[in-house]
Amino acid sequence: MKIMGLDIGEKKIGIAVSDIDEKLAIPLSVIDIDNKITYNLKKLIETNGIKTIIVGMPYTLRGEMGQQADK
């Protein structure tokens, strides 16, 4: 099983995918947050055989939830 990790920003989403053993996260791509986002994510999920998606929680260096977490 492969896992996809999403790092959601203001204008872009960073995407990483695990190896087949789920031990390493490998950077895959960065996509724009636009009207094609659903299509682009679906294509990456299907192409890479993703079974689970994890969304990162943006914490500050103090360990508190950051501004992006509120959004």
N, CA, C and O atoms as a Tripos MOL2 file, in Angstrom:
@<TRIPOS>MOLECULE
protein
  284   283    71     0     0
PROTEIN
NO_CHARGES

@<TRIPOS>ATOM
      1 N           0.8420   -1.1800    0.0000 N.3       1 MET1
      2 CA          0.0000    0.0000    0.0000 C.3       1 MET1
      3 C           0.8860    1.2420    0.0000 C.2       1 MET1
      4 O           1.9150    1.2670    0.6750 O.2       1 MET1
      5 N           0.5020    2.2530   -0.7380 N.am      2 LYS2
      6 CA          1.2560    3.5010   -0.7850 C.3       2 LYS2
      7 C           0.4300    4.6140   -0.1500 C.2       2 LYS2
      8 O          -0.7980    4.6300   -0.2300 O.2       2 LYS2
      9 N           1.1370    5.5360    0.4790 N.am      3 ILE3
     10 CA          0.5210    6.6570    1.1660 C.3       3 ILE3
     11 C           0.9540    7.9460    0.4850 C.2       3 ILE3
     12 O           2.1110    8.0940    0.0940 O.2       3 ILE3
     13 N           0.0140    8.8770    0.3470 N.am      4 MET4
     14 CA          0.3210   10.1910   -0.2030 C.3       4 MET4
     15 C           0.2160   11.2110    0.9260 C.2       4 MET4
     16 O          -0.7600   11.2240    1.6760 O.2       4 MET4
     17 N           1.2270   12.0610    1.0360 N.am      5 GLY5
     18 CA          1.2170   13.1350    2.0170 C.3       5 GLY5
     19 C           1.0340   14.4660    1.3150 C.2       5 GLY5
     20 O           1.6740   14.7370    0.2990 O.2       5 GLY5
     21 N           0.1450   15.3070    1.8690 N.am      6 LEU6
     22 CA         -0.1200   16.6150    1.2850 C.3       6 LEU6
     23 C           0.3100   17.7080    2.2500 C.2       6 LEU6
     24 O          -0.0040   17.6600    3.4390 O.2       6 LEU6
     25 N           1.0260   18.6840    1.7310 N.am      7 ASP7
     26 CA          1.4250   19.8740    2.4820 C.3       7 ASP7
     27 C           0.7300   21.0490    1.7900 C.2       7 ASP7
     28 O           1.1910   21.5360    0.7590 O.2       7 ASP7
     29 N          -0.3810   21.4930    2.3710 N.am      8 ILE8
     30 CA         -1.2300   22.4770    1.7200 C.3       8 ILE8
     31 C          -0.8120   23.8930    2.0920 C.2       8 ILE8
     32 O          -0.7810   24.2620    3.2660 O.2       8 ILE8
     33 N          -0.4950   24.6680    1.0760 N.am      9 GLY9
     34 CA         -0.1170   26.0610    1.2670 C.3       9 GLY9
     35 C          -1.1920   26.9950    0.7520 C.2       9 GLY9
     36 O          -2.3250   26.5800    0.5070 O.2       9 GLY9
     37 N          -0.8310   28.2570    0.5890 N.am     10 GLU10
     38 CA         -1.7780   29.2670    0.0980 C.3      10 GLU10
     39 C          -2.1380   29.0590   -1.3720 C.2      10 GLU10
     40 O          -3.3080   29.1340   -1.7500 O.2      10 GLU10
     41 N          -1.1220   28.7990   -2.1950 N.am     11 LYS11
     42 CA         -1.3410   28.7110   -3.6350 C.3      11 LYS11
     43 C          -0.9530   27.3720   -4.2400 C.2      11 LYS11
     44 O          -1.2990   27.0750   -5.3830 O.2      11 LYS11
     45 N          -0.2270   26.5610   -3.4640 N.am     12 LYS12
     46 CA          0.2730   25.2910   -3.9860 C.3      12 LYS12
     47 C           0.1490   24.1920   -2.9400 C.2      12 LYS12
     48 O           0.0220   24.4600   -1.7450 O.2      12 LYS12
     49 N           0.1880   22.9420   -3.4160 N.am     13 ILE13
     50 CA          0.1860   21.7770   -2.5340 C.3      13 ILE13
     51 C           1.4290   20.9590   -2.8450 C.2      13 ILE13
     52 O           1.6440   20.5480   -3.9850 O.2      13 ILE13
     53 N           2.2450   20.7260   -1.8200 N.am     14 GLY14
     54 CA          3.3900   19.8480   -1.9630 C.3      14 GLY14
     55 C           2.9330   18.4100   -1.7540 C.2      14 GLY14
     56 O           2.1600   18.1190   -0.8420 O.2      14 GLY14
     57 N           3.4170   17.5200   -2.6050 N.am     15 ILE15
     58 CA          2.9720   16.1280   -2.5590 C.3      15 ILE15
     59 C           4.1730   15.2010   -2.4370 C.2      15 ILE15
     60 O           5.1570   15.3150   -3.1670 O.2      15 ILE15
     61 N           4.0550   14.2770   -1.4870 N.am     16 ALA16
     62 CA          5.0630   13.2280   -1.3170 C.3      16 ALA16
     63 C           4.3320   11.8860   -1.3040 C.2      16 ALA16
     64 O           3.1600   11.8060   -0.9370 O.2      16 ALA16
     65 N           5.0430   10.8370   -1.7100 N.am     17 VAL17
     66 CA          4.4750    9.4940   -1.7630 C.3      17 VAL17
     67 C           5.4130    8.5450   -1.0340 C.2      17 VAL17
     68 O           6.6350    8.6610   -1.1340 O.2      17 VAL17
     69 N           4.8300    7.6080   -0.3010 N.am     18 SER18
     70 CA          5.6620    6.6370    0.4090 C.3      18 SER18
     71 C           6.1820    5.5770   -0.5540 C.2      18 SER18
     72 O           5.6620    5.3940   -1.6550 O.2      18 SER18
     73 N           7.2220    4.8880   -0.1050 N.am     19 ASP19
     74 CA          7.6530    3.7030   -0.8370 C.3      19 ASP19
     75 C           6.6340    2.5960   -0.5380 C.2      19 ASP19
     76 O           5.7330    2.7850    0.2790 O.2      19 ASP19
     77 N           6.7750    1.4710   -1.1870 N.am     20 ILE20
     78 CA          5.8100    0.3770   -1.0390 C.3      20 ILE20
     79 C           5.7760   -0.1770    0.3870 C.2      20 ILE20
     80 O           4.7540   -0.7070    0.8230 O.2      20 ILE20
     81 N           6.8970   -0.0540    1.1170 N.am     21 ASP21
     82 CA          6.9630   -0.5380    2.4930 C.3      21 ASP21
     83 C           6.4840    0.4980    3.5100 C.2      21 ASP21
     84 O           6.4620    0.2260    4.7110 O.2      21 ASP21
     85 N           6.1110    1.6550    3.0460 N.am     22 GLU22
     86 CA          5.6250    2.7620    3.8790 C.3      22 GLU22
     87 C           6.6600    3.2370    4.8980 C.2      22 GLU22
     88 O           6.3100    3.6340    6.0090 O.2      22 GLU22
     89 N           7.9260    3.1920    4.5140 N.am     23 LYS23
     90 CA          8.9940    3.6130    5.4230 C.3      23 LYS23
     91 C           9.6260    4.9350    5.0300 C.2      23 LYS23
     92 O          10.1630    5.6440    5.8810 O.2      23 LYS23
     93 N           9.5660    5.2740    3.7480 N.am     24 LEU24
     94 CA         10.1770    6.5070    3.2570 C.3      24 LEU24
     95 C           9.1500    7.3620    2.5330 C.2      24 LEU24
     96 O           8.2980    6.8450    1.8110 O.2      24 LEU24
     97 N           9.2340    8.6580    2.7270 N.am     25 ALA25
     98 CA          8.4220    9.5960    1.9560 C.3      25 ALA25
     99 C           9.3100   10.2160    0.8860 C.2      25 ALA25
    100 O          10.3810   10.7440    1.1830 O.2      25 ALA25
    101 N           8.8650   10.1490   -0.3310 N.am     26 ILE26
    102 CA          9.6420   10.6250   -1.4640 C.3      26 ILE26
    103 C           8.8920   11.7980   -2.1020 C.2      26 ILE26
    104 O           7.7350   11.6430   -2.4900 O.2      26 ILE26
    105 N           9.5290   12.9690   -2.2170 N.am     27 PRO27
    106 CA          8.8450   14.0940   -2.8680 C.3      27 PRO27
    107 C           8.4080   13.7180   -4.2740 C.2      27 PRO27
    108 O           9.1680   13.1160   -5.0330 O.2      27 PRO27
    109 N           7.1760   14.0790   -4.6130 N.am     28 LEU28
    110 CA          6.6450   13.7280   -5.9280 C.3      28 LEU28
    111 C           6.4560   14.9530   -6.8040 C.2      28 LEU28
    112 O           6.9870   15.0130   -7.9130 O.2      28 LEU28
    113 N           5.7080   15.9240   -6.3190 N.am     29 SER29
    114 CA          5.4620   17.1140   -7.1280 C.3      29 SER29
    115 C           4.8420   18.2260   -6.3000 C.2      29 SER29
    116 O           4.5620   18.0690   -5.1120 O.2      29 SER29
    117 N           4.6420   19.3350   -6.9530 N.am     30 VAL30
    118 CA          3.9270   20.4800   -6.3890 C.3      30 VAL30
    119 C           2.8650   20.8460   -7.4080 C.2      30 VAL30
    120 O           3.1580   20.9980   -8.5940 O.2      30 VAL30
    121 N           1.6190   20.9890   -6.9390 N.am     31 ILE31
    122 CA          0.5500   21.3740   -7.8670 C.3      31 ILE31
    123 C          -0.0930   22.6770   -7.3970 C.2      31 ILE31
    124 O          -0.0990   23.0040   -6.2110 O.2      31 ILE31
    125 N          -0.6270   23.3960   -8.3600 N.am     32 ASP32
    126 CA         -1.3010   24.6580   -8.0660 C.3      32 ASP32
    127 C          -2.6950   24.3970   -7.5020 C.2      32 ASP32
    128 O          -3.3620   23.4310   -7.8710 O.2      32 ASP32
    129 N          -3.1140   25.2760   -6.6050 N.am     33 ILE33
    130 CA         -4.4860   25.2520   -6.1270 C.3      33 ILE33
    131 C          -5.2800   26.1200   -7.1000 C.2      33 ILE33
    132 O          -5.2740   27.3480   -7.0150 O.2      33 ILE33
    133 N          -5.9600   25.4500   -8.0200 N.am     34 ASP34
    134 CA         -6.7380   26.1430   -9.0430 C.3      34 ASP34
    135 C          -7.9550   25.3030   -9.3920 C.2      34 ASP34
    136 O          -8.3000   24.3750   -8.6610 O.2      34 ASP34
    137 N          -8.6020   25.6190  -10.4950 N.am     35 ASN35
    138 CA         -9.8180   24.8930  -10.8550 C.3      35 ASN35
    139 C          -9.5550   23.4810  -11.3750 C.2      35 ASN35
    140 O         -10.5040   22.7410  -11.6310 O.2      35 ASN35
    141 N          -8.2970   23.0920  -11.5380 N.am     36 LYS36
    142 CA         -7.9440   21.7450  -11.9860 C.3      36 LYS36
    143 C          -7.4290   20.8640  -10.8440 C.2      36 LYS36
    144 O          -6.9480   19.7580  -11.0880 O.2      36 LYS36
    145 N          -7.5230   21.3400   -9.6130 N.am     37 ILE37
    146 CA         -6.9150   20.6320   -8.4900 C.3      37 ILE37
    147 C          -7.4900   19.2270   -8.3000 C.2      37 ILE37
    148 O          -6.7400   18.2840   -8.0450 O.2      37 ILE37
    149 N          -8.8070   19.0780   -8.4200 N.am     38 THR38
    150 CA         -9.4310   17.7610   -8.2440 C.3      38 THR38
    151 C          -8.9350   16.7940   -9.3050 C.2      38 THR38
    152 O          -8.5790   15.6560   -8.9990 O.2      38 THR38
    153 N          -8.9110   17.2410  -10.5370 N.am     39 TYR39
    154 CA         -8.4270   16.4060  -11.6380 C.3      39 TYR39
    155 C          -6.9620   16.0110  -11.4180 C.2      39 TYR39
    156 O          -6.6000   14.8440  -11.5670 O.2      39 TYR39
    157 N          -6.1240   16.9930  -11.0630 N.am     40 ASN40
    158 CA         -4.6970   16.7270  -10.8810 C.3      40 ASN40
    159 C          -4.4350   15.7630   -9.7280 C.2      40 ASN40
    160 O          -3.6080   14.8600   -9.8550 O.2      40 ASN40
    161 N          -5.1310   15.9440   -8.5990 N.am     41 LEU41
    162 CA         -4.9540   15.0270   -7.4660 C.3      41 LEU41
    163 C          -5.4310   13.6180   -7.8230 C.2      41 LEU41
    164 O          -4.7520   12.6350   -7.5270 O.2      41 LEU41
    165 N          -6.5850   13.5240   -8.4520 N.am     42 LYS42
    166 CA         -7.1190   12.2130   -8.8390 C.3      42 LYS42
    167 C          -6.1530   11.4770   -9.7630 C.2      42 LYS42
    168 O          -5.9360   10.2750   -9.6160 O.2      42 LYS42
    169 N          -5.5840   12.1980  -10.7050 N.am     43 LYS43
    170 CA         -4.6270   11.6020  -11.6460 C.3      43 LYS43
    171 C          -3.3910   11.0670  -10.9030 C.2      43 LYS43
    172 O          -2.9280    9.9620  -11.1840 O.2      43 LYS43
    173 N          -2.8600   11.8580   -9.9500 N.am     44 LEU44
    174 CA         -1.7000   11.4130   -9.1780 C.3      44 LEU44
    175 C          -2.0340   10.2100   -8.3020 C.2      44 LEU44
    176 O          -1.2150    9.3030   -8.1560 O.2      44 LEU44
    177 N          -3.2350   10.1970   -7.7160 N.am     45 ILE45
    178 CA         -3.6600    9.0770   -6.8690 C.3      45 ILE45
    179 C          -3.7480    7.8000   -7.6980 C.2      45 ILE45
    180 O          -3.2420    6.7560   -7.2860 O.2      45 ILE45
    181 N          -4.3740    7.8750   -8.8410 N.am     46 GLU46
    182 CA         -4.5220    6.6990   -9.7030 C.3      46 GLU46
    183 C          -3.1850    6.2300  -10.2620 C.2      46 GLU46
    184 O          -2.9110    5.0300  -10.2750 O.2      46 GLU46
    185 N          -2.3590    7.1470  -10.7190 N.am     47 THR47
    186 CA         -1.0630    6.8150  -11.3220 C.3      47 THR47
    187 C          -0.1240    6.1370  -10.3360 C.2      47 THR47
    188 O           0.6430    5.2510  -10.7130 O.2      47 THR47
    189 N          -0.1820    6.5570   -9.0600 N.am     48 ASN48
    190 CA          0.7520    6.0520   -8.0590 C.3      48 ASN48
    191 C           0.1770    4.9690   -7.1560 C.2      48 ASN48
    192 O           0.8540    4.5270   -6.2270 O.2      48 ASN48
    193 N          -1.0390    4.5360   -7.3990 N.am     49 GLY49
    194 CA         -1.6410    3.4580   -6.6130 C.3      49 GLY49
    195 C          -1.8110    3.8300   -5.1430 C.2      49 GLY49
    196 O          -1.5100    3.0240   -4.2620 O.2      49 GLY49
    197 N          -2.2780    5.0130   -4.8760 N.am     50 ILE50
    198 CA         -2.4190    5.5150   -3.5070 C.3      50 ILE50
    199 C          -3.6510    4.9120   -2.8520 C.2      50 ILE50
    200 O          -4.7210    4.8590   -3.4600 O.2      50 ILE50
    201 N          -3.5010    4.4570   -1.6080 N.am     51 LYS51
    202 CA         -4.6170    3.9000   -0.8370 C.3      51 LYS51
    203 C          -4.9820    4.7690    0.3600 C.2      51 LYS51
    204 O          -6.1040    4.6890    0.8610 O.2      51 LYS51
    205 N          -4.0470    5.6010    0.8260 N.am     52 THR52
    206 CA         -4.2710    6.4560    1.9860 C.3      52 THR52
    207 C          -3.6770    7.8300    1.7160 C.2      52 THR52
    208 O          -2.6170    7.9540    1.1030 O.2      52 THR52
    209 N          -4.3820    8.8690    2.1860 N.am     53 ILE53
    210 CA         -3.8890   10.2400    2.0480 C.3      53 ILE53
    211 C          -3.7850   10.8620    3.4310 C.2      53 ILE53
    212 O          -4.7090   10.7710    4.2390 O.2      53 ILE53
    213 N          -2.6490   11.4960    3.6920 N.am     54 ILE54
    214 CA         -2.4140   12.1840    4.9580 C.3      54 ILE54
    215 C          -2.1940   13.6600    4.6520 C.2      54 ILE54
    216 O          -1.4280   14.0210    3.7590 O.2      54 ILE54
    217 N          -2.8890   14.5080    5.4190 N.am     55 VAL55
    218 CA         -2.7370   15.9520    5.2450 C.3      55 VAL55
    219 C          -1.9470   16.4860    6.4320 C.2      55 VAL55
    220 O          -2.3170   16.2570    7.5840 O.2      55 VAL55
    221 N          -0.8620   17.1950    6.1530 N.am     56 GLY56
    222 CA         -0.0140   17.7400    7.2020 C.3      56 GLY56
    223 C          -0.7000   18.8690    7.9590 C.2      56 GLY56
    224 O          -1.4320   19.6670    7.3730 O.2      56 GLY56
    225 N          -0.4580   18.9310    9.2730 N.am     57 MET57
    226 CA         -0.9750   20.0170   10.1010 C.3      57 MET57
    227 C           0.1390   21.0360   10.2740 C.2      57 MET57
    228 O           1.1940   20.7030   10.8140 O.2      57 MET57
    229 N          -0.0700   22.2650    9.8300 N.am     58 PRO58
    230 CA          0.9900   23.2730    9.8840 C.3      58 PRO58
    231 C           1.1690   23.8810   11.2790 C.2      58 PRO58
    232 O           0.3920   24.7400   11.6960 O.2      58 PRO58
    233 N           2.1790   23.4350   11.9750 N.am     59 TYR59
    234 CA          2.5180   23.9620   13.2930 C.3      59 TYR59
    235 C           3.6340   24.9980   13.1770 C.2      59 TYR59
    236 O           4.4400   24.9560   12.2470 O.2      59 TYR59
    237 N           3.6720   25.9160   14.1190 N.am     60 THR60
    238 CA          4.7570   26.8980   14.1720 C.3      60 THR60
    239 C           5.9660   26.2370   14.8350 C.2      60 THR60
    240 O           5.8740   25.1050   15.3090 O.2      60 THR60
    241 N           7.0770   26.9310   14.8680 N.am     61 LEU61
    242 CA          8.2650   26.3990   15.5270 C.3      61 LEU61
    243 C           8.0550   26.2710   17.0410 C.2      61 LEU61
    244 O           8.8030   25.5560   17.7080 O.2      61 LEU61
    245 N           7.0590   26.9480   17.5800 N.am     62 ARG62
    246 CA          6.7180   26.8380   19.0040 C.3      62 ARG62
    247 C           5.8320   25.6240   19.2950 C.2      62 ARG62
    248 O           5.5360   25.3410   20.4550 O.2      62 ARG62
    249 N           5.4090   24.9110   18.2590 N.am     63 GLY63
    250 CA          4.5500   23.7590   18.4390 C.3      63 GLY63
    251 C           3.0710   24.1090   18.4980 C.2      63 GLY63
    252 O           2.2500   23.2810   18.8930 O.2      63 GLY63
    253 N           2.7290   25.3320   18.1090 N.am     64 GLU64
    254 CA          1.3470   25.7790   18.0970 C.3      64 GLU64
    255 C           0.8100   25.6890   16.6600 C.2      64 GLU64
    256 O           1.5730   25.7040   15.6940 O.2      64 GLU64
    257 N          -0.5220   25.5950   16.5450 N.am     65 MET65
    258 CA         -1.1030   25.5830   15.2130 C.3      65 MET65
    259 C          -0.8860   26.9380   14.5590 C.2      65 MET65
    260 O          -1.1270   27.9770   15.1730 O.2      65 MET65
    261 N          -0.4250   26.9240   13.3010 N.am     66 GLY66
    262 CA         -0.1220   28.1470   12.5830 C.3      66 GLY66
    263 C          -1.3400   28.7330   11.8820 C.2      66 GLY66
    264 O          -2.4380   28.1840   11.9700 O.2      66 GLY66
    265 N          -1.1440   29.8400   11.1940 N.am     67 GLN67
    266 CA         -2.2210   30.5230   10.4810 C.3      67 GLN67
    267 C          -2.8620   29.6430    9.4200 C.2      67 GLN67
    268 O          -4.0790   29.6600    9.2390 O.2      67 GLN67
    269 N          -2.0440   28.8830    8.7260 N.am     68 GLN68
    270 CA         -2.5700   28.0240    7.6560 C.3      68 GLN68
    271 C          -3.4950   26.9490    8.2370 C.2      68 GLN68
    272 O          -4.4280   26.5180    7.5590 O.2      68 GLN68
    273 N          -3.2570   26.5090    9.4720 N.am     69 ALA69
    274 CA         -4.1210   25.5100   10.1110 C.3      69 ALA69
    275 C          -5.5270   26.0560   10.3080 C.2      69 ALA69
    276 O          -6.4980   25.3070   10.2010 O.2      69 ALA69
    277 N          -5.6540   27.3320   10.5890 N.am     70 ASP70
    278 CA         -6.9700   27.9470   10.7670 C.3      70 ASP70
    279 C          -7.7670   27.9380    9.4670 C.2      70 ASP70
    280 O          -8.9940   27.8440    9.4840 O.2      70 ASP70
    281 N          -7.0730   28.0340    8.3560 N.am     71 LYS71
    282 CA         -7.7550   28.0630    7.0660 C.3      71 LYS71
    283 C          -8.2290   26.6970    6.7010 C.2      71 LYS71
    284 O          -8.8310   26.5150    5.6420 O.2      71 LYS71
@<TRIPOS>BOND
     1     1     2 1
     2     2     3 1
     3     3     4 2
     4     3     5 am
     5     5     6 1
     6     6     7 1
     7     7     8 2
     8     7     9 am
     9     9    10 1
    10    10    11 1
    11    11    12 2
    12    11    13 am
    13    13    14 1
    14    14    15 1
    15    15    16 2
    16    15    17 am
    17    17    18 1
    18    18    19 1
    19    19    20 2
    20    19    21 am
    21    21    22 1
    22    22    23 1
    23    23    24 2
    24    23    25 am
    25    25    26 1
    26    26    27 1
    27    27    28 2
    28    27    29 am
    29    29    30 1
    30    30    31 1
    31    31    32 2
    32    31    33 am
    33    33    34 1
    34    34    35 1
    35    35    36 2
    36    35    37 am
    37    37    38 1
    38    38    39 1
    39    39    40 2
    40    39    41 am
    41    41    42 1
    42    42    43 1
    43    43    44 2
    44    43    45 am
    45    45    46 1
    46    46    47 1
    47    47    48 2
    48    47    49 am
    49    49    50 1
    50    50    51 1
    51    51    52 2
    52    51    53 am
    53    53    54 1
    54    54    55 1
    55    55    56 2
    56    55    57 am
    57    57    58 1
    58    58    59 1
    59    59    60 2
    60    59    61 am
    61    61    62 1
    62    62    63 1
    63    63    64 2
    64    63    65 am
    65    65    66 1
    66    66    67 1
    67    67    68 2
    68    67    69 am
    69    69    70 1
    70    70    71 1
    71    71    72 2
    72    71    73 am
    73    73    74 1
    74    74    75 1
    75    75    76 2
    76    75    77 am
    77    77    78 1
    78    78    79 1
    79    79    80 2
    80    79    81 am
    81    81    82 1
    82    82    83 1
    83    83    84 2
    84    83    85 am
    85    85    86 1
    86    86    87 1
    87    87    88 2
    88    87    89 am
    89    89    90 1
    90    90    91 1
    91    91    92 2
    92    91    93 am
    93    93    94 1
    94    94    95 1
    95    95    96 2
    96    95    97 am
    97    97    98 1
    98    98    99 1
    99    99   100 2
   100    99   101 am
   101   101   102 1
   102   102   103 1
   103   103   104 2
   104   103   105 am
   105   105   106 1
   106   106   107 1
   107   107   108 2
   108   107   109 am
   109   109   110 1
   110   110   111 1
   111   111   112 2
   112   111   113 am
   113   113   114 1
   114   114   115 1
   115   115   116 2
   116   115   117 am
   117   117   118 1
   118   118   119 1
   119   119   120 2
   120   119   121 am
   121   121   122 1
   122   122   123 1
   123   123   124 2
   124   123   125 am
   125   125   126 1
   126   126   127 1
   127   127   128 2
   128   127   129 am
   129   129   130 1
   130   130   131 1
   131   131   132 2
   132   131   133 am
   133   133   134 1
   134   134   135 1
   135   135   136 2
   136   135   137 am
   137   137   138 1
   138   138   139 1
   139   139   140 2
   140   139   141 am
   141   141   142 1
   142   142   143 1
   143   143   144 2
   144   143   145 am
   145   145   146 1
   146   146   147 1
   147   147   148 2
   148   147   149 am
   149   149   150 1
   150   150   151 1
   151   151   152 2
   152   151   153 am
   153   153   154 1
   154   154   155 1
   155   155   156 2
   156   155   157 am
   157   157   158 1
   158   158   159 1
   159   159   160 2
   160   159   161 am
   161   161   162 1
   162   162   163 1
   163   163   164 2
   164   163   165 am
   165   165   166 1
   166   166   167 1
   167   167   168 2
   168   167   169 am
   169   169   170 1
   170   170   171 1
   171   171   172 2
   172   171   173 am
   173   173   174 1
   174   174   175 1
   175   175   176 2
   176   175   177 am
   177   177   178 1
   178   178   179 1
   179   179   180 2
   180   179   181 am
   181   181   182 1
   182   182   183 1
   183   183   184 2
   184   183   185 am
   185   185   186 1
   186   186   187 1
   187   187   188 2
   188   187   189 am
   189   189   190 1
   190   190   191 1
   191   191   192 2
   192   191   193 am
   193   193   194 1
   194   194   195 1
   195   195   196 2
   196   195   197 am
   197   197   198 1
   198   198   199 1
   199   199   200 2
   200   199   201 am
   201   201   202 1
   202   202   203 1
   203   203   204 2
   204   203   205 am
   205   205   206 1
   206   206   207 1
   207   207   208 2
   208   207   209 am
   209   209   210 1
   210   210   211 1
   211   211   212 2
   212   211   213 am
   213   213   214 1
   214   214   215 1
   215   215   216 2
   216   215   217 am
   217   217   218 1
   218   218   219 1
   219   219   220 2
   220   219   221 am
   221   221   222 1
   222   222   223 1
   223   223   224 2
   224   223   225 am
   225   225   226 1
   226   226   227 1
   227   227   228 2
   228   227   229 am
   229   229   230 1
   230   230   231 1
   231   231   232 2
   232   231   233 am
   233   233   234 1
   234   234   235 1
   235   235   236 2
   236   235   237 am
   237   237   238 1
   238   238   239 1
   239   239   240 2
   240   239   241 am
   241   241   242 1
   242   242   243 1
   243   243   244 2
   244   243   245 am
   245   245   246 1
   246   246   247 1
   247   247   248 2
   248   247   249 am
   249   249   250 1
   250   250   251 1
   251   251   252 2
   252   251   253 am
   253   253   254 1
   254   254   255 1
   255   255   256 2
   256   255   257 am
   257   257   258 1
   258   258   259 1
   259   259   260 2
   260   259   261 am
   261   261   262 1
   262   262   263 1
   263   263   264 2
   264   263   265 am
   265   265   266 1
   266   266   267 1
   267   267   268 2
   268   267   269 am
   269   269   270 1
   270   270   271 1
   271   271   272 2
   272   271   273 am
   273   273   274 1
   274   274   275 1
   275   275   276 2
   276   275   277 am
   277   277   278 1
   278   278   279 1
   279   279   280 2
   280   279   281 am
   281   281   282 1
   282   282   283 1
   283   283   284 2
@<TRIPOS>SUBSTRUCTURE
     1 MET1         2 RESIDUE 1 A MET
     2 LYS2         6 RESIDUE 1 A LYS
     3 ILE3        10 RESIDUE 1 A ILE
     4 MET4        14 RESIDUE 1 A MET
     5 GLY5        18 RESIDUE 1 A GLY
     6 LEU6        22 RESIDUE 1 A LEU
     7 ASP7        26 RESIDUE 1 A ASP
     8 ILE8        30 RESIDUE 1 A ILE
     9 GLY9        34 RESIDUE 1 A GLY
    10 GLU10       38 RESIDUE 1 A GLU
    11 LYS11       42 RESIDUE 1 A LYS
    12 LYS12       46 RESIDUE 1 A LYS
    13 ILE13       50 RESIDUE 1 A ILE
    14 GLY14       54 RESIDUE 1 A GLY
    15 ILE15       58 RESIDUE 1 A ILE
    16 ALA16       62 RESIDUE 1 A ALA
    17 VAL17       66 RESIDUE 1 A VAL
    18 SER18       70 RESIDUE 1 A SER
    19 ASP19       74 RESIDUE 1 A ASP
    20 ILE20       78 RESIDUE 1 A ILE
    21 ASP21       82 RESIDUE 1 A ASP
    22 GLU22       86 RESIDUE 1 A GLU
    23 LYS23       90 RESIDUE 1 A LYS
    24 LEU24       94 RESIDUE 1 A LEU
    25 ALA25       98 RESIDUE 1 A ALA
    26 ILE26      102 RESIDUE 1 A ILE
    27 PRO27      106 RESIDUE 1 A PRO
    28 LEU28      110 RESIDUE 1 A LEU
    29 SER29      114 RESIDUE 1 A SER
    30 VAL30      118 RESIDUE 1 A VAL
    31 ILE31      122 RESIDUE 1 A ILE
    32 ASP32      126 RESIDUE 1 A ASP
    33 ILE33      130 RESIDUE 1 A ILE
    34 ASP34      134 RESIDUE 1 A ASP
    35 ASN35      138 RESIDUE 1 A ASN
    36 LYS36      142 RESIDUE 1 A LYS
    37 ILE37      146 RESIDUE 1 A ILE
    38 THR38      150 RESIDUE 1 A THR
    39 TYR39      154 RESIDUE 1 A TYR
    40 ASN40      158 RESIDUE 1 A ASN
    41 LEU41      162 RESIDUE 1 A LEU
    42 LYS42      166 RESIDUE 1 A LYS
    43 LYS43      170 RESIDUE 1 A LYS
    44 LEU44      174 RESIDUE 1 A LEU
    45 ILE45      178 RESIDUE 1 A ILE
    46 GLU46      182 RESIDUE 1 A GLU
    47 THR47      186 RESIDUE 1 A THR
    48 ASN48      190 RESIDUE 1 A ASN
    49 GLY49      194 RESIDUE 1 A GLY
    50 ILE50      198 RESIDUE 1 A ILE
    51 LYS51      202 RESIDUE 1 A LYS
    52 THR52      206 RESIDUE 1 A THR
    53 ILE53      210 RESIDUE 1 A ILE
    54 ILE54      214 RESIDUE 1 A ILE
    55 VAL55      218 RESIDUE 1 A VAL
    56 GLY56      222 RESIDUE 1 A GLY
    57 MET57      226 RESIDUE 1 A MET
    58 PRO58      230 RESIDUE 1 A PRO
    59 TYR59      234 RESIDUE 1 A TYR
    60 THR60      238 RESIDUE 1 A THR
    61 LEU61      242 RESIDUE 1 A LEU
    62 ARG62      246 RESIDUE 1 A ARG
    63 GLY63      250 RESIDUE 1 A GLY
    64 GLU64      254 RESIDUE 1 A GLU
    65 MET65      258 RESIDUE 1 A MET
    66 GLY66      262 RESIDUE 1 A GLY
    67 GLN67      266 RESIDUE 1 A GLN
    68 GLN68      270 RESIDUE 1 A GLN
    69 ALA69      274 RESIDUE 1 A ALA
    70 ASP70      278 RESIDUE 1 A ASP
    71 LYS71      282 RESIDUE 1 A LYS
